[in-house]
Amino acid sequence: MSFGPGSKGVYAIAPTPFLPDGALDTASVAQMTAYYRQVGVQGLTILGIMGEAPKLEPEESLAVVRGVLGAADGLPVVVGVSAPGFAAMRRLAQESMAAGAAGVMIAPPASMRTDEQICGYYRQAVAAIGSDIPFVLQDHPTATGVVMSNAVVRRIIEENPSCVMLKHEDWPGLEKISALRRWQAEDGLREVSILCGNGALFLDFEMERGADGAMTGYAFPEMLLEVVREMRAGNRDAAHDAFDRHLPLLRYEHQPGVGLAVRKYVLARRGIIAHDALRAPCARLSAAARAEVDYLLDRLGPV
């Protein structure tokens, strides 16, 4: 599979598996990667915001990269390399690419406020890692606090030819997808892939607005694949039916603070990872919350 401005489908955001004592669970890294490959995702994204990347030592980050790439069997892997400084970003980006990654993902630091600061940051980031490394522009204001206007996103794409994909997580953001697609069709903006995040909470209508697919980490990527497949085939009702079936669990998983704990609990219950452990500091599910998730899974039934 190829990775670039024409990428479509589902790039699953993979969590970082840990053992109950907080150590990396390397066996689950391989098991999880094999699962994603077997269900048919078009790519994987690792060490993102939901991958607990800030909690990892540099050597641990590289161990995760190598573990996933070792089990990916040619599946494109995008590595989140966002970091407070460019030295750490450069090392992780360059060593990941040398190990076989398809590209990297960069989110702006929270200190960015003005349009010029944001655009300047991306110019500097590309200079730091190398303009030959394809990168994903992560637009996730609810997590970073950095608001990128449509014009800023366009400017970053135009100023940096190595930007090949937008990870669209603005909220509300449907009009942003429409604007970018209109600029591509009518105003000369070069093609980039648009894959959407936000836990897939708006994937049904994001696809209708022109998104190429999903880059998110809902615990049932099978649903993401079905929605994208049905939308691309023109089967609107079938896509919405597939989405609506999962909406109660999707909503529960999207809770701020505990969302990753919910996701890992479901992944562990499904046998995709061995443990639902998060590395401290972290939120933990109460007995009542686990019972609620179990209830939602029982209602969902076989997938």
Secondary structure, DSSP 4 states (H G I P E B T S, - for coil): ---STT--EEEEE----B-TTS-B-HHHHHHHHHHHHHHT-SEEEESSGGGTGGGS-HHHHHHHHHHHHHHHTT--EEEE---SSHHHHHHHHHHHHHHT--EEEE---TT--SHHHHHHHHHHHHHHH-TTS-EEEEE-HHHH-----HHHHHHHHHH-TTEEEEEE--SS-HHHHHHHHHHHHHS-PPP-EEEE-GGGTTHHHHHHTT--EE----S-HHHHHHHHHHHHTT-HHHHHHHHHHHHHHHHHHT-TTTHHHHHHHHHHHTTSSS----PSS-----HHHHHHHHHHHHHH---
